Amino acid sequence: MSIRFLCDTHRQQLLRSKVVAETRWDEWMEAGREAYAERNWVSALRYLGCSFELSELMLGLERLPDAPSLDRYMLAGHYLAECFARCGDSHLQQHCLLAVHYRLLKTLQSPEGRGLSLQRNVEISLQMLERHYRAENRLDELSHCRRESLRLLQRCYH
């Protein structure tokens, strides 16, 4: 399942220029964080959702994602997940958290991705997942993901 916040026209416009896309991401994240801080969940969802989708689009343009692109994706995804939690939608919260985590692991599994310093990203992602699953009283469902993530980190960084 892919969550869509951007219309096709905006998506195409943003894909034409990395500089414009990065500028829009910054603007939307700032607006989303402000709305989140003001507990304006509907507005926060719109801005954070657009930021998340845009960061995903930008990752898709890169043969090998770099650390700043992955950081943008992770930050937008985690903010969006928290916003979904505030709106009472734990299913979409989980969706965002897992999307971020699996993207990090997929990058780390690639030969080129092993050169990136993603250990802290994966650890933070696991913490966010653990917090979600603990709140849902489903922590046992996370054990396999945690074990495999830590195994991959061990293989890549030790």
VOMI-314192 format. One record per residue: residue in three letters; x, y, z of N, C-alpha, C in turn. Coordinates in steps of 0.2 Angstrom, whole numbers, plus 5000, padded with zeros to 4 digits. Each point is the difference from the previous one (the first is absolute). Layout:
BEGIN
@type->ALA; n.east->X; n.north->Y; n.up->Z; ca.east->X; ca.north->Y; ca.up->Z; c.east->X; c.north->Y; c.up->Z
...
***
This chain:
BEGIN
@type->MET; n.east->5004; n.north->4994; n.up->5000; ca.east->4996; ca.north->5006; ca.up->5000; c.east->5004; c.north->5006; c.up->5000
@type->SER; n.east->4999; n.north->5005; n.up->4996; ca.east->5004; ca.north->5006; ca.up->4999; c.east->4995; c.north->5006; c.up->5002
@type->ILE; n.east->5002; n.north->5004; n.up->5004; ca.east->4996; ca.north->5006; ca.up->5002; c.east->5001; c.north->5005; c.up->4995
@type->ARG; n.east->4995; n.north->5003; n.up->4997; ca.east->5002; ca.north->5006; ca.up->4996; c.east->4997; c.north->5006; c.up->5002
@type->PHE; n.east->5004; n.north->5005; n.up->5000; ca.east->4998; ca.north->5007; ca.up->5002; c.east->5001; c.north->5005; c.up->4995
@type->LEU; n.east->5004; n.north->4999; n.up->4995; ca.east->5002; ca.north->5004; ca.up->4994; c.east->4996; c.north->4998; c.up->4994
@type->CYS; n.east->4997; n.north->5005; n.up->4997; ca.east->4997; ca.north->4999; ca.up->4993; c.east->5005; c.north->4999; c.up->4995
@type->ASP; n.east->4998; n.north->4997; n.up->4995; ca.east->5004; ca.north->4998; ca.up->4994; c.east->5004; c.north->5006; c.up->4997
@type->THR; n.east->4997; n.north->5006; n.up->5000; ca.east->5003; ca.north->5006; ca.up->4997; c.east->5005; c.north->5002; c.up->5005
@type->HIS; n.east->4999; n.north->5001; n.up->5006; ca.east->5006; ca.north->5002; ca.up->5005; c.east->5005; c.north->4995; c.up->5000
@type->ARG; n.east->4999; n.north->4993; n.up->5000; ca.east->5005; ca.north->4995; ca.up->5000; c.east->5004; c.north->5001; c.up->4994
@type->GLN; n.east->4998; n.north->5001; n.up->4994; ca.east->5004; ca.north->5001; ca.up->4994; c.east->5004; c.north->5006; c.up->5000
@type->GLN; n.east->4997; n.north->5006; n.up->5003; ca.east->5004; ca.north->5006; ca.up->5001; c.east->5006; c.north->4999; c.up->5004
@type->LEU; n.east->4998; n.north->4997; n.up->5006; ca.east->5006; ca.north->4999; ca.up->5005; c.east->5005; c.north->4995; c.up->4997
@type->LEU; n.east->4999; n.north->4996; n.up->4996; ca.east->5005; ca.north->4995; ca.up->4998; c.east->5004; c.north->5003; c.up->4994
@type->ARG; n.east->4998; n.north->5006; n.up->4998; ca.east->5005; ca.north->5003; ca.up->4995; c.east->5006; c.north->5004; c.up->5003
@type->SER; n.east->5000; n.north->5001; n.up->5006; ca.east->5005; ca.north->5004; ca.up->5003; c.east->5001; c.north->4998; c.up->5007
@type->LYS; n.east->5006; n.north->4997; n.up->5002; ca.east->5002; ca.north->4998; ca.up->5006; c.east->5000; c.north->5006; c.up->5005
@type->VAL; n.east->5003; n.north->5006; n.up->4998; ca.east->5000; ca.north->5006; ca.up->5004; c.east->4993; c.north->5002; c.up->5002
@type->VAL; n.east->4996; n.north->5000; n.up->4995; ca.east->4993; ca.north->5002; ca.up->5002; c.east->4997; c.north->4995; c.up->5005
@type->ALA; n.east->5001; n.north->4994; n.up->4999; ca.east->4997; ca.north->4995; ca.up->5004; c.east->5003; c.north->5000; c.up->5007
@type->GLU; n.east->5006; n.north->5001; n.up->5001; ca.east->5003; ca.north->5001; ca.up->5006; c.east->4997; c.north->5006; c.up->5004
@type->THR; n.east->5000; n.north->5006; n.up->4996; ca.east->4997; ca.north->5006; ca.up->5003; c.east->4993; c.north->4999; c.up->5002
@type->ARG; n.east->4996; n.north->4996; n.up->4996; ca.east->4993; ca.north->4999; ca.up->5002; c.east->5000; c.north->4995; c.up->5006
@type->TRP; n.east->5004; n.north->4995; n.up->5000; ca.east->5000; ca.north->4996; ca.up->5006; c.east->5001; c.north->5004; c.up->5007
@type->ASP; n.east->5005; n.north->5004; n.up->4999; ca.east->5002; ca.north->5004; ca.up->5006; c.east->4994; c.north->5005; c.up->5002
@type->GLU; n.east->4997; n.north->5003; n.up->4996; ca.east->4994; ca.north->5004; ca.up->5001; c.east->4994; c.north->4996; c.up->5003
@type->TRP; n.east->4999; n.north->4994; n.up->4997; ca.east->4994; ca.north->4996; ca.up->5002; c.east->5002; c.north->4997; c.up->5007
@type->MET; n.east->5006; n.north->4998; n.up->5001; ca.east->5002; ca.north->4997; ca.up->5007; c.east->4999; c.north->5006; c.up->5005
@type->GLU; n.east->5002; n.north->5006; n.up->4999; ca.east->5000; ca.north->5005; ca.up->5005; c.east->4992; c.north->5001; c.up->5001
@type->ALA; n.east->4996; n.north->5001; n.up->4995; ca.east->4993; ca.north->5001; ca.up->5001; c.east->4997; c.north->4994; c.up->5004
@type->GLY; n.east->5002; n.north->4994; n.up->4998; ca.east->4997; ca.north->4994; ca.up->5004; c.east->5002; c.north->5000; c.up->5007
@type->ARG; n.east->5006; n.north->5002; n.up->5001; ca.east->5003; ca.north->5000; ca.up->5007; c.east->4996; c.north->5005; c.up->5004
@type->GLU; n.east->4999; n.north->5006; n.up->4997; ca.east->4996; ca.north->5005; ca.up->5004; c.east->4993; c.north->4998; c.up->5001
@type->ALA; n.east->4997; n.north->4997; n.up->4995; ca.east->4993; ca.north->4998; ca.up->5001; c.east->4999; c.north->4995; c.up->5005
@type->TYR; n.east->5005; n.north->4995; n.up->5000; ca.east->5001; ca.north->4995; ca.up->5005; c.east->5000; c.north->5003; c.up->5007
@type->ALA; n.east->5005; n.north->5005; n.up->5001; ca.east->5001; ca.north->5003; ca.up->5007; c.east->4993; c.north->5003; c.up->5002
@type->GLU; n.east->4996; n.north->5003; n.up->4995; ca.east->4994; ca.north->5003; ca.up->5002; c.east->4994; c.north->4995; c.up->5001
@type->ARG; n.east->5002; n.north->4994; n.up->4999; ca.east->4995; ca.north->4995; ca.up->5000; c.east->4994; c.north->5000; c.up->4995
@type->ASN; n.east->5002; n.north->5003; n.up->4994; ca.east->4996; ca.north->5001; ca.up->4994; c.east->5001; c.north->4994; c.up->4996
@type->TRP; n.east->4997; n.north->4994; n.up->5002; ca.east->5002; ca.north->4994; ca.up->4997; c.east->4998; c.north->4999; c.up->4992
@type->VAL; n.east->4995; n.north->5003; n.up->4998; ca.east->4998; ca.north->5000; ca.up->4993; c.east->5005; c.north->5003; c.up->4996
@type->SER; n.east->5002; n.north->5006; n.up->5002; ca.east->5005; ca.north->5004; ca.up->4996; c.east->5007; c.north->4997; c.up->5000
@type->ALA; n.east->5002; n.north->4997; n.up->5006; ca.east->5006; ca.north->4996; ca.up->5001; c.east->5000; c.north->4994; c.up->4996
@type->LEU; n.east->4995; n.north->4997; n.up->4999; ca.east->5000; ca.north->4994; ca.up->4996; c.east->5001; c.north->5002; c.up->4993
@type->ARG; n.east->4997; n.north->5005; n.up->4997; ca.east->5001; ca.north->5002; ca.up->4993; c.east->5007; c.north->5002; c.up->4999
@type->TYR; n.east->5003; n.north->5004; n.up->5004; ca.east->5007; ca.north->5002; ca.up->4999; c.east->5005; c.north->4994; c.up->5001
@type->LEU; n.east->4999; n.north->4997; n.up->5005; ca.east->5005; ca.north->4994; ca.up->5002; c.east->4999; c.north->4995; c.up->4994
@type->GLY; n.east->4994; n.north->4998; n.up->4998; ca.east->4998; ca.north->4995; ca.up->4995; c.east->5004; c.north->5002; c.up->4994
@type->CYS; n.east->4999; n.north->5007; n.up->4998; ca.east->5003; ca.north->5002; ca.up->4994; c.east->5008; c.north->4999; c.up->5000
@type->SER; n.east->5003; n.north->5002; n.up->5006; ca.east->5007; ca.north->4999; ca.up->5001; c.east->5002; c.north->4993; c.up->4999
@type->PHE; n.east->4996; n.north->4996; n.up->5003; ca.east->5002; ca.north->4993; ca.up->5000; c.east->5000; c.north->4997; c.up->4993
@type->GLU; n.east->4994; n.north->5001; n.up->4997; ca.east->5000; ca.north->4998; ca.up->4993; c.east->5005; c.north->5003; c.up->4995
@type->LEU; n.east->5002; n.north->5006; n.up->5001; ca.east->5005; ca.north->5003; ca.up->4996; c.east->5007; c.north->4997; c.up->5002
@type->SER; n.east->5001; n.north->4999; n.up->5006; ca.east->5007; ca.north->4997; ca.up->5002; c.east->5000; c.north->4993; c.up->4997
@type->GLU; n.east->4995; n.north->4996; n.up->4999; ca.east->5000; ca.north->4994; ca.up->4997; c.east->5001; c.north->5001; c.up->4993
@type->LEU; n.east->4997; n.north->5005; n.up->4997; ca.east->5001; ca.north->5001; ca.up->4992; c.east->5007; c.north->5001; c.up->4999
@type->MET; n.east->5003; n.north->5005; n.up->5004; ca.east->5007; ca.north->5002; ca.up->4999; c.east->5005; c.north->4994; c.up->5001
@type->LEU; n.east->4998; n.north->4995; n.up->5005; ca.east->5004; ca.north->4994; ca.up->5000; c.east->5000; c.north->4996; c.up->4994
@type->GLY; n.east->4994; n.north->5000; n.up->4997; ca.east->4999; ca.north->4996; ca.up->4994; c.east->5004; c.north->5002; c.up->4994
@type->LEU; n.east->5002; n.north->5006; n.up->5000; ca.east->5004; ca.north->5003; ca.up->4995; c.east->5007; c.north->4999; c.up->5000
@type->GLU; n.east->5002; n.north->4998; n.up->5006; ca.east->5008; ca.north->4998; ca.up->5001; c.east->5001; c.north->4993; c.up->4999
@type->ARG; n.east->5006; n.north->4999; n.up->4997; ca.east->5002; ca.north->4993; ca.up->4999; c.east->5002; c.north->4997; c.up->5007
@type->LEU; n.east->5003; n.north->5004; n.up->5003; ca.east->5002; ca.north->4998; ca.up->5007; c.east->4998; c.north->5006; c.up->5005
@type->PRO; n.east->4996; n.north->4999; n.up->5004; ca.east->4998; ca.north->5006; ca.up->5005; c.east->5006; c.north->5002; c.up->5004
@type->ASP; n.east->5000; n.north->5006; n.up->5001; ca.east->5006; ca.north->5002; ca.up->5005; c.east->4997; c.north->5001; c.up->5007
@type->ALA; n.east->5004; n.north->5001; n.up->5005; ca.east->4998; ca.north->5001; ca.up->5007; c.east->4995; c.north->5006; c.up->5001
@type->PRO; n.east->5001; n.north->5006; n.up->4997; ca.east->4995; ca.north->5005; ca.up->5001; c.east->4993; c.north->4998; c.up->4997
@type->SER; n.east->5000; n.north->4997; n.up->4994; ca.east->4993; ca.north->4998; ca.up->4997; c.east->4997; c.north->4995; c.up->5005
@type->LEU; n.east->5003; n.north->4995; n.up->5003; ca.east->4998; ca.north->4995; ca.up->5004; c.east->4997; c.north->5004; c.up->5007
@type->ASP; n.east->5004; n.north->5005; n.up->5002; ca.east->4998; ca.north->5003; ca.up->5006; c.east->4994; c.north->5004; c.up->4999
@type->ARG; n.east->4999; n.north->5003; n.up->4994; ca.east->4994; ca.north->5004; ca.up->4999; c.east->4994; c.north->4995; c.up->5000
@type->TYR; n.east->5001; n.north->4994; n.up->4997; ca.east->4995; ca.north->4995; ca.up->4999; c.east->4998; c.north->4998; c.up->5007
@type->MET; n.east->5005; n.north->4998; n.up->5004; ca.east->4999; ca.north->4998; ca.up->5007; c.east->4996; c.north->5005; c.up->5004
@type->LEU; n.east->5003; n.north->5006; n.up->5000; ca.east->4997; ca.north->5006; ca.up->5004; c.east->4992; c.north->5001; c.up->4998
@type->ALA; n.east->4999; n.north->5000; n.up->4994; ca.east->4993; ca.north->5002; ca.up->4997; c.east->4996; c.north->4994; c.up->5002
@type->GLY; n.east->5002; n.north->4994; n.up->4999; ca.east->4996; ca.north->4994; ca.up->5002; c.east->4999; c.north->4999; c.up->5007
@type->HIS; n.east->5005; n.north->5002; n.up->5005; ca.east->4998; ca.north->4999; ca.up->5007; c.east->4996; c.north->5006; c.up->5002
@type->TYR; n.east->5000; n.north->5006; n.up->4998; ca.east->4996; ca.north->5005; ca.up->5001; c.east->4992; c.north->4998; c.up->4998
@type->LEU; n.east->5000; n.north->4998; n.up->4994; ca.east->4993; ca.north->4998; ca.up->4997; c.east->4997; c.north->4994; c.up->5005
@type->ALA; n.east->5004; n.north->4995; n.up->5001; ca.east->4998; ca.north->4995; ca.up->5005; c.east->4997; c.north->5002; c.up->5006
@type->GLU; n.east->5004; n.north->5005; n.up->5003; ca.east->4998; ca.north->5003; ca.up->5007; c.east->4993; c.north->5004; c.up->4999
@type->CYS; n.east->5000; n.north->5003; n.up->4994; ca.east->4993; ca.north->5004; ca.up->4999; c.east->4995; c.north->4995; c.up->4999
@type->PHE; n.east->5001; n.north->4995; n.up->4997; ca.east->4994; ca.north->4994; ca.up->4999; c.east->4999; c.north->4998; c.up->5007
@type->ALA; n.east->5004; n.north->4999; n.up->5004; ca.east->4999; ca.north->4997; ca.up->5007; c.east->4996; c.north->5005; c.up->5004
@type->ARG; n.east->5001; n.north->5007; n.up->4999; ca.east->4996; ca.north->5005; ca.up->5003; c.east->4993; c.north->5000; c.up->4998
@type->CYS; n.east->4999; n.north->4998; n.up->4993; ca.east->4993; ca.north->5000; ca.up->4997; c.east->4997; c.north->4993; c.up->5002
@type->GLY; n.east->5003; n.north->4996; n.up->5003; ca.east->4997; ca.north->4994; ca.up->5002; c.east->5001; c.north->4994; c.up->4995
@type->ASP; n.east->5004; n.north->5001; n.up->4995; ca.east->5000; ca.north->4995; ca.up->4995; c.east->5007; c.north->4996; c.up->5001
@type->SER; n.east->5000; n.north->4995; n.up->5004; ca.east->5006; ca.north->4996; ca.up->5001; c.east->5002; c.north->4996; c.up->4994
@type->HIS; n.east->4995; n.north->4998; n.up->4996; ca.east->5002; ca.north->4996; ca.up->4994; c.east->5004; c.north->5004; c.up->4995
@type->LEU; n.east->4998; n.north->5007; n.up->4999; ca.east->5005; ca.north->5004; ca.up->4996; c.east->5006; c.north->5002; c.up->5003
@type->GLN; n.east->5000; n.north->5000; n.up->5007; ca.east->5006; ca.north->5002; ca.up->5003; c.east->5005; c.north->4994; c.up->4999
@type->GLN; n.east->4998; n.north->4994; n.up->5001; ca.east->5004; ca.north->4994; ca.up->4999; c.east->5002; c.north->5000; c.up->4993
@type->HIS; n.east->4996; n.north->5001; n.up->4995; ca.east->5002; ca.north->5000; ca.up->4993; c.east->5006; c.north->5005; c.up->4999
@type->CYS; n.east->4999; n.north->5006; n.up->5002; ca.east->5006; ca.north->5005; ca.up->4999; c.east->5006; c.north->4997; c.up->5004
@type->LEU; n.east->5000; n.north->4998; n.up->5006; ca.east->5006; ca.north->4997; ca.up->5003; c.east->5003; c.north->4994; c.up->4997
@type->LEU; n.east->4996; n.north->4996; n.up->4997; ca.east->5003; ca.north->4994; ca.up->4997; c.east->5003; c.north->5002; c.up->4993
@type->ALA; n.east->4996; n.north->5005; n.up->4997; ca.east->5003; ca.north->5002; ca.up->4993; c.east->5007; c.north->5003; c.up->5001
@type->VAL; n.east->5001; n.north->5004; n.up->5005; ca.east->5006; ca.north->5003; ca.up->5001; c.east->5006; c.north->4995; c.up->5002
@type->HIS; n.east->4998; n.north->4995; n.up->5005; ca.east->5004; ca.north->4995; ca.up->5002; c.east->5002; c.north->4995; c.up->4994
@type->TYR; n.east->4996; n.north->4998; n.up->4996; ca.east->5001; ca.north->4996; ca.up->4995; c.east->5005; c.north->5003; c.up->4994
@type->ARG; n.east->4999; n.north->5007; n.up->4999; ca.east->5004; ca.north->5003; ca.up->4995; c.east->5007; c.north->5001; c.up->5003
@type->LEU; n.east->5001; n.north->5001; n.up->5006; ca.east->5006; ca.north->5000; ca.up->5003; c.east->5004; c.north->4993; c.up->4999
@type->LEU; n.east->4996; n.north->4995; n.up->5002; ca.east->5003; ca.north->4993; ca.up->5000; c.east->5002; c.north->4999; c.up->4992
@type->LYS; n.east->4995; n.north->5001; n.up->4996; ca.east->5002; ca.north->4999; ca.up->4993; c.east->5006; c.north->5004; c.up->4997
@type->THR; n.east->5001; n.north->5006; n.up->5002; ca.east->5006; ca.north->5003; ca.up->4998; c.east->5006; c.north->4997; c.up->5003
@type->LEU; n.east->4999; n.north->4998; n.up->5007; ca.east->5006; ca.north->4997; ca.up->5003; c.east->5002; c.north->4994; c.up->4997
@type->GLN; n.east->4995; n.north->4996; n.up->4997; ca.east->5002; ca.north->4994; ca.up->4997; c.east->5003; c.north->5000; c.up->4994
@type->SER; n.east->5000; n.north->5006; n.up->4996; ca.east->5003; ca.north->5001; ca.up->4994; c.east->5007; c.north->5001; c.up->5001
@type->PRO; n.east->5004; n.north->4998; n.up->4995; ca.east->5008; ca.north->5000; ca.up->5001; c.east->5002; c.north->5008; c.up->5000
@type->GLU; n.east->4996; n.north->5004; n.up->4997; ca.east->5002; ca.north->5007; ca.up->5000; c.east->4998; c.north->5003; c.up->5007
@type->GLY; n.east->4994; n.north->4998; n.up->5003; ca.east->4997; ca.north->5002; ca.up->5006; c.east->5005; c.north->4999; c.up->5006
@type->ARG; n.east->5004; n.north->4995; n.up->4999; ca.east->5004; ca.north->4998; ca.up->5006; c.east->5005; c.north->5005; c.up->5002
@type->GLY; n.east->5001; n.north->5005; n.up->4995; ca.east->5005; ca.north->5005; ca.up->5001; c.east->4997; c.north->5006; c.up->5003
@type->LEU; n.east->4994; n.north->5000; n.up->5001; ca.east->4996; ca.north->5005; ca.up->5004; c.east->5000; c.north->4999; c.up->5007
@type->SER; n.east->5000; n.north->5005; n.up->5004; ca.east->5000; ca.north->4999; ca.up->5007; c.east->4993; c.north->5000; c.up->5002
@type->LEU; n.east->4996; n.north->4995; n.up->5001; ca.east->4993; ca.north->4999; ca.up->5001; c.east->4999; c.north->4997; c.up->5007
@type->GLN; n.east->5005; n.north->4998; n.up->5003; ca.east->4999; ca.north->4996; ca.up->5007; c.east->4995; c.north->5004; c.up->5004
@type->ARG; n.east->5001; n.north->5007; n.up->5001; ca.east->4996; ca.north->5003; ca.up->5005; c.east->4993; c.north->5001; c.up->4997
@type->ASN; n.east->4999; n.north->5001; n.up->4994; ca.east->4994; ca.north->5000; ca.up->4997; c.east->4996; c.north->4994; c.up->5001
@type->VAL; n.east->5003; n.north->4994; n.up->4999; ca.east->4996; ca.north->4994; ca.up->5001; c.east->4999; c.north->4999; c.up->5008
@type->GLU; n.east->5004; n.north->5002; n.up->5004; ca.east->4999; ca.north->5000; ca.up->5007; c.east->4994; c.north->5004; c.up->5002
@type->ILE; n.east->5000; n.north->5006; n.up->4998; ca.east->4994; ca.north->5005; ca.up->5001; c.east->4994; c.north->4997; c.up->4997
@type->SER; n.east->5000; n.north->4997; n.up->4994; ca.east->4994; ca.north->4997; ca.up->4997; c.east->4997; c.north->4995; c.up->5004
@type->LEU; n.east->5005; n.north->4995; n.up->5003; ca.east->4998; ca.north->4995; ca.up->5004; c.east->4997; c.north->5002; c.up->5007
@type->GLN; n.east->5002; n.north->5006; n.up->5002; ca.east->4997; ca.north->5003; ca.up->5007; c.east->4993; c.north->5002; c.up->4998
@type->MET; n.east->4999; n.north->5004; n.up->4995; ca.east->4994; ca.north->5002; ca.up->4998; c.east->4995; c.north->4994; c.up->4999
@type->LEU; n.east->5002; n.north->4995; n.up->4997; ca.east->4996; ca.north->4994; ca.up->4999; c.east->4998; c.north->4997; c.up->5006
@type->GLU; n.east->5005; n.north->4999; n.up->5005; ca.east->4999; ca.north->4997; ca.up->5006; c.east->4995; c.north->5004; c.up->5004
@type->ARG; n.east->5001; n.north->5007; n.up->5000; ca.east->4995; ca.north->5004; ca.up->5004; c.east->4993; c.north->4999; c.up->4997
@type->HIS; n.east->4999; n.north->4999; n.up->4994; ca.east->4993; ca.north->4999; ca.up->4997; c.east->4998; c.north->4993; c.up->5002
@type->TYR; n.east->5004; n.north->4995; n.up->4999; ca.east->4997; ca.north->4993; ca.up->5001; c.east->4999; c.north->5000; c.up->5008
@type->ARG; n.east->5004; n.north->5003; n.up->5004; ca.east->4999; ca.north->4999; ca.up->5007; c.east->4993; c.north->5004; c.up->5002
@type->ALA; n.east->4999; n.north->5005; n.up->4997; ca.east->4993; ca.north->5004; ca.up->5001; c.east->4994; c.north->4996; c.up->4998
@type->GLU; n.east->5001; n.north->4996; n.up->4995; ca.east->4995; ca.north->4996; ca.up->4997; c.east->5000; c.north->4993; c.up->5004
@type->ASN; n.east->5004; n.north->4999; n.up->5005; ca.east->5001; ca.north->4994; ca.up->5003; c.east->5001; c.north->4994; c.up->4995
@type->ARG; n.east->5004; n.north->5001; n.up->4995; ca.east->5002; ca.north->4995; ca.up->4995; c.east->5007; c.north->4999; c.up->4999
@type->LEU; n.east->5004; n.north->5001; n.up->5006; ca.east->5007; ca.north->5000; ca.up->4999; c.east->5003; c.north->4994; c.up->4998
@type->ASP; n.east->4997; n.north->4994; n.up->5001; ca.east->5002; ca.north->4994; ca.up->4997; c.east->5000; c.north->5000; c.up->4993
@type->GLU; n.east->4996; n.north->5004; n.up->4996; ca.east->5000; ca.north->5000; ca.up->4993; c.east->5006; c.north->5003; c.up->4997
@type->LEU; n.east->5004; n.north->5004; n.up->5004; ca.east->5006; ca.north->5003; ca.up->4998; c.east->5006; c.north->4996; c.up->5001
@type->SER; n.east->5000; n.north->4995; n.up->5003; ca.east->5006; ca.north->4996; ca.up->5002; c.east->5004; c.north->4998; c.up->4994
@type->HIS; n.east->4997; n.north->4997; n.up->4995; ca.east->5003; ca.north->4998; ca.up->4994; c.east->5004; c.north->5006; c.up->4996
@type->CYS; n.east->4996; n.north->5005; n.up->4999; ca.east->5003; ca.north->5006; ca.up->4997; c.east->5006; c.north->5003; c.up->5004
@type->ARG; n.east->4999; n.north->5000; n.up->5006; ca.east->5006; ca.north->5003; ca.up->5005; c.east->5006; c.north->4995; c.up->4999
@type->ARG; n.east->4999; n.north->4994; n.up->5000; ca.east->5005; ca.north->4995; ca.up->4999; c.east->5004; c.north->5001; c.up->4994
@type->GLU; n.east->4996; n.north->5000; n.up->4994; ca.east->5003; ca.north->5000; ca.up->4994; c.east->5003; c.north->5007; c.up->4999
@type->SER; n.east->4998; n.north->5005; n.up->5002; ca.east->5003; ca.north->5007; ca.up->5000; c.east->5006; c.north->5000; c.up->5003
@type->LEU; n.east->5001; n.north->4998; n.up->5006; ca.east->5006; ca.north->4999; ca.up->5004; c.east->5005; c.north->4996; c.up->4997
@type->ARG; n.east->4998; n.north->4994; n.up->4997; ca.east->5004; ca.north->4996; ca.up->4996; c.east->5003; c.north->5003; c.up->4994
@type->LEU; n.east->4996; n.north->5004; n.up->4997; ca.east->5003; ca.north->5004; ca.up->4994; c.east->5005; c.north->5005; c.up->5002
@type->LEU; n.east->4998; n.north->5004; n.up->5005; ca.east->5005; ca.north->5005; ca.up->5003; c.east->5006; c.north->4997; c.up->5002
@type->GLN; n.east->5000; n.north->4994; n.up->5003; ca.east->5006; ca.north->4997; ca.up->5003; c.east->5004; c.north->4998; c.up->4994
@type->ARG; n.east->4997; n.north->4997; n.up->4994; ca.east->5004; ca.north->4998; ca.up->4995; c.east->5003; c.north->5006; c.up->4996
@type->CYS; n.east->4996; n.north->5006; n.up->5000; ca.east->5003; ca.north->5005; ca.up->4996; c.east->5005; c.north->5005; c.up->5004
@type->TYR; n.east->5000; n.north->5000; n.up->5006; ca.east->5004; ca.north->5005; ca.up->5004; c.east->5004; c.north->4997; c.up->5005
@type->HIS; n.east->5001; n.north->4993; n.up->5000; ca.east->5005; ca.north->4997; ca.up->5005; c.east->5004; c.north->4995; c.up->4997
***
